[in-house]
Amino acid sequence: MSALDDITVDLTIVLGFADVPIRQMLKMGRGSMIPLNCGHDDPTVVYVNDQLIAEGKIVVEGDRMSLEVTGVAQKGR
């Protein structure tokens, strides 16, 4: 067992944002779609422990979705 096995990190991958009133969310059912403020070619951002670390793009192959990292954030950004 490695010393790294017990370390946890909070990983967040942000595809986009949406402002949705709570009354609209309460009306949503299973399968509802929420439009995001970005296009499919816009970069996706990656945060680790609330710190921006990378940008990438979503890659879909069949029923699998993954993130291709296209750049690493500069320190202090």
Buried (B, 14 or more C-beta within 10 A) or exposed (E): EEEEEEEEEEEEEEBBEEEEEEEEEEEEEEEEEEEEEBEEEBBBBBBEEEEBBBBBBBEEEEEEEEBEEEEEBEEEE
